[in-house]
Amino acid sequence: MKIGIYYFSGTGNTALFAQHLKIGFEKKWGEDEDFQIHMKDISVDSKVEDDCDLIAIGGPIYAGNMPEKLIRWAILNVPGTLRGTPAIVFSTSAGTENAFGVESISCKLQDKGYRVIAKEIVEMPRNFYFDKYKANSKEEIESRIEAAKERGELVASKIPPEHLSGEKRMRNSKKGILLRDLLAETFSVMAKFMGKNYHATEACVQCGTCVRNCPTRNIEIAEVGTRHHRKCMMCTKCLHICPVNAIQYKGITLEQYNLLLK
């Protein structure tokens, strides 16, 4: 049994669910001699193994869909040589009402011949709290994180053998996917301009943490603080990962969501 888990994560929500999905698989099949599992952040390593018996792909929700970066990665990097291979698709977001990303990625996999056997929409703490969006309370954050950990392991534990070798698949409708993918493209363009609202205050120690961790290589050290170019995807990683909370958005210092630092 060889399993591949591939994800994009801005501030750690999707990474946390992926990690506990991995833990669940290890509990289920870890004692088998031929068991292998690998987990990759697609912004660091985009290669997909072409001999997996099961793949899982996940990401956050931006404006109702997965990030354009993850959608494009699925189209370009997921091999079409694994026809019939079962797949799990998962998304993480602050709310579940407009989380259509699992449908978009599922359709991309279906077009390549994969059998989508599970689609998981996971509620996680909000990490995008600008303007009208409000941060979750400490209690809400802790509750959602614990629920996500349990759910990740539960999803893995409930994949029965017949789903891996049979014809079991979830129905995937392409209705509305083209429009939602267009919205993802539109948001990716908007994000490039929105990202110019970030800047580092005089508190910046120029440690390079934001530079090294930016998934689009959008940030560089400047003479004072940092410089943000127009390749931003609004993942908010730089704001939340800064060790001295020096990065502001529209001149406002926000409380950090520090899941990545824990």
Secondary structure by P-SEA (a helix, b strand, c coil): cbbbbbbcccccaaaaaaaaaaaaaaaaccccccbbbbbbcccccccccccccbbbbcbbbccccccaaaaaaaaccccccccccccccccccccccccaaaaaaaaaaaaacccccbbbbbbcccccccccbbbbcaaaaaaaaaaaaaaaaaaaaacccccccccccccccccaaaaaaaaaaaaaaaaaaaaccccccccccccccccccccccccccccccccccccccccccccccccccccccccccccccccccc
